Amino acid sequence: MKKLIRLPRWGRWLTRIVFTPLGMILGYMAADSLITQYNLLSDTSVFYIPVCFGGAIVGGLILLFAGPFVCRLVYASVNLESHAYKKYSSAEIVSAFIGLTCGLFIAFLVTNLYNFIPEAYNILTITLSIVTYIGLGVTGMILGHSYLSGIIAPNSTTTVLTPKLLDSSILIDGRIVDIAKTGFICGPFVIPNFIINEIKNVADSPDAVKRNRGRRGLDVIKTLQNDKSLSVVIDESVLDGDNEAKIIALAKELKGEIVTVNYNLTKLADVKNVKTLNINDLSNAIKPVALPGEKITVEIIKQGKDKAQGVAFLPDGTMIVVENGGDNIGETKDVSVATSLQTSTGRIIFARIEE
């Protein structure tokens, strides 16, 4: 379950400064309305002013504590909407704004009719006005977005950009920078804050290898942020569970895709019906295909599982098993491709030395 983001101390005080006077005004009005409506006290009663001020104090205290919580709810809602990251076209945004404006104007006309309600029912008038403005404003925005966008831009095609969530493995790997620059993977790129914390912990590791990997991950984040052609967003969402569960949950929430080189995360995301883009799969897909009978010149560098086998590698890292190359370790030979096998870890080519 997603937790609400805690407001900073200055934010809590600011909301209290704004909401407390508002609560006092509403409390005073509510007490005055109740006294007038039910004839509880006369205007000249000695208790009239104390009761109204008591209502003001109660209203002020309620919003004093409820104000920051309301702001957190609003912030969480706005933050959730902002995760769409360029989801709507300009025509849709303009049409929704026009619809909202029309809805608020109609609400203004309707609320003028509430002036005929007796002053004794001020609290009812205020409530109806608030409900009318909210209801007609939201209705106008929805109708404007649904129907006006086609009139404003009838021939336009809405481009929906799917957020790409980057996990720690892809950031430490580093290849995402060059791939992003080529445009094969379009952003916006979303880096969750808990992923940054994970990489930071790796960078603080006493182990030199892990420390270097973590620092490389932080450097990759900075490189992505500095590239003006890329849209990079740091997501501050607070979620429960381990980082794999968090990034899958966030991807579901944002309707995004996870970019990774983590094989286990790819499988887990598939189970959760979350799409992943595994860079290793891309790397394997673009490796040149070795056809049976094709001649390749390779250097046999080590012995295979069988003593008669030798192992060589292509420049792109593809492993070649030379069936009769066990006695030619350290030598460069022309081999003939027999077959190739695609595995989850890459492609393996089986070949024989030309006699």
ZIJO-V300823 format. One record per helix or strand of 3 or more residues. SS is the DSSP state (2 for helix, 1 for strand). FROM is the first residue (numbers start at 1). TO is the last residue. If there is no record, write none. Layout:
BEGIN
((SS FROM TO) (SS FROM TO))
END
This chain:
BEGIN
((2 9 38) (2 48 82) (2 90 116) (2 119 152) (1 164 166) (2 168 173) (2 176 182) (1 189 192) (2 193 203) (2 208 226) (1 232 235) (2 243 254) (1 257 260) (2 263 271) (1 276 278) (2 279 285) (1 295 299) (1 310 313) (1 319 322) (1 332 343) (1 346 353))
END
